[in-house]
Amino acid sequence: MAFSQDTTGALRDTTHSVKDTVKKMMPADSIPKVATQIRNVNRVDSILKYHSPKTAALRSAILPGLGQIYNKKYWKLPIIYGALGISGAVFSYNLTNYRALRIAYRAKYNASLSPPDSSEWSKIRADLMPIDMNALRSYRDEFRKNIDYSALFFVLLWGLNVVDATVDAHLKPFDVSSDLSLKFKIGPSEMARTNGISLILAFK
């Protein structure tokens, strides 16, 4: 479709008129701020598009720490593996002692009913040999409860690892503005109307 010279000129005049109207309605010093806000919104949209909380949660659920790596929070990896490692070691300690106590109690219980079976008696751990049968049963039950608690803590820590990765991914686009500043101020505070040290979060 071809436009005549008069039509083209009219369109150009209309465009200039709209630009002039916008300039009159919007102060000149606010134009850079609006441009910065538009860039920040576009950056948020870009981060949300390519950084998925669902992906972070799924990776951490499959293997602890993968979600934190996805979020680029590498400093959290020693904390996660340290916590899971300690809880796993506690679980293993409780399980090992429970099994040893169960074997010792069963051997001594069977020996109280009939002559002891040498093969079963030889399985008793040396440090458990002098312990009374009733004490063995009590210790066995205690370690059985500890197994449940340590397993529960391990699962909870694994779940917290997933929650942490998900929350970090959600907050990824939160602070996208260079106009944010956090600083200390010594002197009178206009808001609190007192003197002292204030922590100020400023939006430029």
Wavefront OBJ file of the C-alpha trace (Angstrom):
o trace
v 0.000 0.000 0.000
v 1.452 3.420 -0.978
v 0.904 6.567 1.068
v 0.734 10.011 -0.436
v 3.143 12.713 0.676
v 0.333 14.479 2.540
v -0.610 11.280 4.434
v 3.030 10.634 5.413
v 3.401 14.182 6.613
v 0.219 13.910 8.675
v 1.452 10.707 10.340
v 4.784 12.375 11.140
v 3.025 15.364 12.662
v 0.796 13.057 14.757
v 3.846 11.167 16.064
v 5.615 14.379 17.048
v 2.422 15.599 18.703
v 2.163 12.427 20.827
v 5.834 12.703 21.846
v 5.349 16.353 22.818
v 2.266 15.447 24.872
v 4.167 12.700 26.731
v 7.053 15.074 27.465
v 4.634 17.662 28.878
v 2.867 15.099 31.066
v 6.083 13.443 32.314
v 8.909 15.468 33.882
v 12.211 15.194 32.074
v 14.045 13.860 35.147
v 11.578 10.958 35.502
v 12.285 9.516 32.063
v 15.586 7.834 33.098
v 13.860 6.382 36.183
v 11.061 4.920 34.069
v 13.616 3.445 31.684
v 15.463 1.861 34.640
v 12.209 0.415 35.997
v 11.379 -1.061 32.580
v 14.828 -2.663 32.398
v 14.358 -4.115 35.900
v 10.947 -5.547 34.991
v 12.410 -7.123 31.870
v 15.248 -8.567 33.956
v 12.781 -10.065 36.444
v 10.786 -11.629 33.611
v 13.992 -13.056 32.151
v 15.096 -14.530 35.506
v 11.667 -16.028 36.180
v 11.612 -17.531 32.695
v 14.998 -19.215 32.903
v 15.285 -19.851 36.673
v 12.558 -22.205 37.813
v 11.825 -22.876 41.534
v 10.308 -26.194 40.438
v 13.596 -27.226 38.840
v 15.540 -26.208 41.961
v 13.194 -28.220 44.204
v 13.305 -31.287 41.968
v 17.101 -31.288 41.804
v 17.455 -30.971 45.575
v 14.924 -33.751 46.084
v 16.927 -36.068 43.816
v 20.321 -35.193 45.321
v 20.900 -32.718 48.180
v 22.856 -29.679 47.051
v 21.931 -29.831 43.368
v 19.263 -27.157 43.864
v 21.773 -24.917 45.634
v 24.219 -25.401 42.763
v 21.389 -24.471 40.361
v 20.820 -21.304 42.441
v 24.589 -20.636 42.513
v 24.605 -20.759 46.336
v 27.732 -22.898 46.548
v 28.571 -21.787 50.092
v 25.563 -23.763 51.375
v 26.908 -27.115 50.171
v 29.224 -27.741 53.180
v 26.336 -26.933 55.550
v 23.928 -29.301 53.799
v 26.355 -32.202 53.510
v 27.673 -31.592 57.012
v 24.181 -31.757 58.517
v 23.158 -34.803 56.474
v 26.492 -36.490 57.132
v 26.205 -36.064 60.904
v 22.606 -37.305 60.982
v 23.577 -40.241 58.760
v 26.491 -41.118 61.046
v 24.217 -40.994 64.104
v 21.742 -43.277 62.347
v 24.523 -45.746 61.479
v 25.829 -45.694 65.081
v 22.373 -46.410 66.504
v 21.709 -49.165 63.983
v 25.050 -50.902 64.637
v 24.557 -50.905 68.408
v 20.930 -51.989 68.125
v 21.889 -55.033 66.059
v 24.687 -55.987 68.468
v 22.384 -55.630 71.472
v 19.648 -57.639 69.773
v 22.056 -60.503 69.037
v 23.416 -60.459 72.592
v 19.965 -60.371 74.171
v 18.658 -63.185 71.983
v 21.680 -65.385 72.748
v 21.415 -64.833 76.492
v 17.648 -65.305 76.460
v 17.956 -68.603 74.598
v 20.733 -69.672 76.978
v 18.400 -69.095 79.929
v 15.936 -71.604 78.470
v 18.343 -74.303 77.258
v 22.075 -74.963 77.092
v 23.752 -72.127 75.172
v 24.412 -72.571 71.480
v 28.124 -71.991 70.914
v 27.629 -70.567 67.431
v 25.070 -68.044 68.710
v 27.060 -67.240 71.843
v 30.184 -66.474 69.819
v 28.350 -63.678 67.992
v 27.995 -61.618 71.181
v 30.226 -58.559 71.099
v 32.977 -58.670 73.738
v 31.907 -55.451 75.504
v 28.319 -56.772 75.815
v 29.229 -60.123 77.309
v 29.230 -59.007 80.998
v 25.937 -57.069 80.726
v 22.812 -58.542 82.298
v 20.057 -59.817 80.008
v 17.477 -57.313 81.312
v 19.929 -54.458 80.822
v 20.580 -55.656 77.280
v 16.863 -55.566 76.544
v 16.590 -52.039 77.938
v 19.559 -50.796 75.908
v 18.215 -52.549 72.810
v 14.846 -50.793 73.099
v 16.550 -47.450 73.674
v 18.683 -47.766 70.577
v 15.613 -48.857 68.599
v 13.935 -45.540 69.448
v 17.107 -43.655 68.608
v 17.105 -45.246 65.158
v 13.638 -43.831 64.512
v 14.637 -40.361 65.722
v 17.856 -40.234 63.705
v 16.051 -41.431 60.562
v 13.391 -38.758 61.103
v 16.036 -36.036 61.484
v 17.753 -37.205 58.305
v 14.480 -36.987 56.348
v 13.691 -33.562 57.826
v 17.123 -32.220 56.893
v 16.674 -33.571 53.357
v 13.307 -31.799 53.209
v 14.814 -28.543 54.502
v 17.398 -28.771 51.746
v 14.538 -28.904 49.190
v 12.686 -26.006 50.857
v 15.840 -23.891 50.969
v 16.526 -24.417 47.266
v 12.906 -23.599 46.371
v 12.801 -20.408 48.443
v 16.153 -19.251 47.048
v 14.883 -19.774 43.522
v 11.712 -17.789 44.287
v 13.773 -14.908 45.713
v 16.268 -14.937 42.853
v 14.717 -11.916 41.090
v 13.927 -10.039 44.322
v 16.859 -7.610 44.429
v 17.367 -6.643 40.812
v 17.762 -2.919 41.231
v 20.994 -1.006 41.661
v 18.896 1.725 43.295
v 18.763 -0.190 46.594
v 21.213 0.812 49.299
v 21.652 -0.338 52.892
v 23.750 1.792 55.212
v 24.325 2.815 58.813
v 23.628 6.351 59.960
v 24.899 7.920 63.198
v 22.881 10.804 64.630
v 19.225 11.817 64.917
v 16.581 9.609 63.349
v 13.637 11.439 61.793
v 11.389 8.392 61.984
v 12.197 7.310 65.563
v 12.884 10.904 66.736
v 15.880 9.735 68.779
v 19.641 9.882 68.546
v 21.761 6.792 67.902
v 22.743 4.416 65.132
v 20.165 3.725 62.429
v 20.087 1.072 59.711
v 18.602 2.666 56.585
v 17.273 0.894 53.498
v 17.059 3.504 50.760
v 15.275 3.439 47.402
v 16.831 5.963 45.037
l 1 2 3 4 5 6 7 8 9 10 11 12 13 14 15 16 17 18 19 20 21 22 23 24 25 26 27 28 29 30 31 32 33 34 35 36 37 38 39 40 41 42 43 44 45 46 47 48 49 50 51 52 53 54 55 56 57 58 59 60 61 62 63 64 65 66 67 68 69 70 71 72 73 74 75 76 77 78 79 80 81 82 83 84 85 86 87 88 89 90 91 92 93 94 95 96 97 98 99 100 101 102 103 104 105 106 107 108 109 110 111 112 113 114 115 116 117 118 119 120 121 122 123 124 125 126 127 128 129 130 131 132 133 134 135 136 137 138 139 140 141 142 143 144 145 146 147 148 149 150 151 152 153 154 155 156 157 158 159 160 161 162 163 164 165 166 167 168 169 170 171 172 173 174 175 176 177 178 179 180 181 182 183 184 185 186 187 188 189 190 191 192 193 194 195 196 197 198 199 200 201 202 203 204
